[in-house]
Amino acid sequence: MAKIMEATEEEKQLLETAGRGRHGTISAFIIKAFRESNLDTVRIDVQGPITNVASTLRAYVRNHDLPYLVVQRQGKLFLTKVRKESPIKLTEEVVDEHIGSNSMGVQPT
């Protein structure tokens, strides 16, 4: 349950000096620094547990459809570029080629 109380003058002053809205997220800052670095892979130093930052960063990459991969290995956090392949237009020839190269040798009936 929440209780609503009137803000004091001191609290109102604090809100005035704090500014409005969000000024960006940690993920946005990490992505920006990664882009500016021109590196293919970077290690991200995080103070404290990396799971929260990794989870937030993965969601940011997914939601913005960025060509990056967030990886956790041995207690370290990495960000790496991945090349997104262009979608293949499925034609009869492409399907036939795929079926013909089936290594299991199973033919459709």
TASUL-V749758 format. One record per residue. N is the residue number from 0. RES is the residue in one small letter. PSI is psi in radians with two decimals (none if undefined). OMEGA is omega in degrees with one decimal (NA if undefined). Layout:
n={N,N}
res={RES,RES}
psi={PSI,PSI}
omega={OMEGA,OMEGA}
//
This chain:
n={0,1,2,3,4,5,6,7,8,9,10,11,12,13,14,15,16,17,18,19,20,21,22,23,24,25,26,27,28,29,30,31,32,33,34,35,36,37,38,39,40,41,42,43,44,45,46,47,48,49,50,51,52,53,54,55,56,57,58,59,60,61,62,63,64,65,66,67,68,69,70,71,72,73,74,75,76,77,78,79,80,81,82,83,84,85,86,87,88,89,90,91,92,93,94,95,96,97,98,99,100,101,102,103,104,105,106,107,108}
res={m,a,k,i,m,e,a,t,e,e,e,k,q,l,l,e,t,a,g,r,g,r,h,g,t,i,s,a,f,i,i,k,a,f,r,e,s,n,l,d,t,v,r,i,d,v,q,g,p,i,t,n,v,a,s,t,l,r,a,y,v,r,n,h,d,l,p,y,l,v,v,q,r,q,g,k,l,f,l,t,k,v,r,k,e,s,p,i,k,l,t,e,e,v,v,d,e,h,i,g,s,n,s,m,g,v,q,p,t}
psi={2.48,2.57,2.27,2.25,2.68,2.40,2.49,2.91,-0.65,-0.73,-0.68,-0.70,-0.70,-0.73,-0.63,-0.70,-0.31,-0.35,3.10,2.52,3.11,2.52,0.30,2.88,2.92,-0.64,-0.73,-0.71,-0.71,-0.80,-0.75,-0.79,-0.66,-0.80,-0.76,-0.37,-0.39,0.47,2.70,-0.56,2.40,2.65,2.35,2.05,2.20,2.34,2.17,-2.89,2.42,-0.17,-0.70,-0.77,-0.74,-0.78,-0.79,-0.73,-0.72,-0.76,-0.71,-0.79,-0.78,-0.82,-0.48,0.11,0.87,2.57,0.92,2.74,2.27,2.18,2.39,2.18,2.27,0.76,0.24,2.68,2.27,2.64,2.22,2.65,2.47,2.52,2.09,2.21,2.54,2.56,2.55,2.30,2.10,2.06,2.99,-0.68,-0.74,-0.76,-0.79,-0.70,-0.71,-0.77,-0.68,-0.49,0.20,2.02,-0.30,-0.26,0.22,2.20,2.46,2.60,none}
omega={-179.5,178.7,-179.5,-180.0,178.5,178.6,178.2,178.1,178.9,178.6,177.6,178.2,177.9,178.5,179.3,-176.7,-176.3,-178.3,-176.0,170.9,179.6,-179.4,-179.9,-179.2,178.1,179.5,179.7,179.3,178.8,-179.9,179.9,179.7,178.6,178.4,-177.6,-178.1,-176.4,176.6,178.8,-179.0,176.6,171.6,-178.0,177.1,-178.3,174.7,-178.7,-177.2,-177.5,-173.9,-179.9,179.6,179.8,180.0,179.3,-179.5,177.2,179.4,179.8,179.8,-179.9,-176.6,179.6,177.6,-178.3,-178.4,-178.3,177.4,178.2,-174.4,173.3,176.8,176.0,177.4,179.0,-178.0,-178.5,174.1,-176.9,178.4,172.7,179.7,177.6,179.0,178.9,-178.8,179.2,176.3,-178.2,174.6,178.0,-178.5,-179.7,179.7,179.3,178.6,179.8,-179.8,179.6,-179.2,179.8,-175.1,-179.1,178.5,-179.5,179.9,177.9,179.5,NA}
//
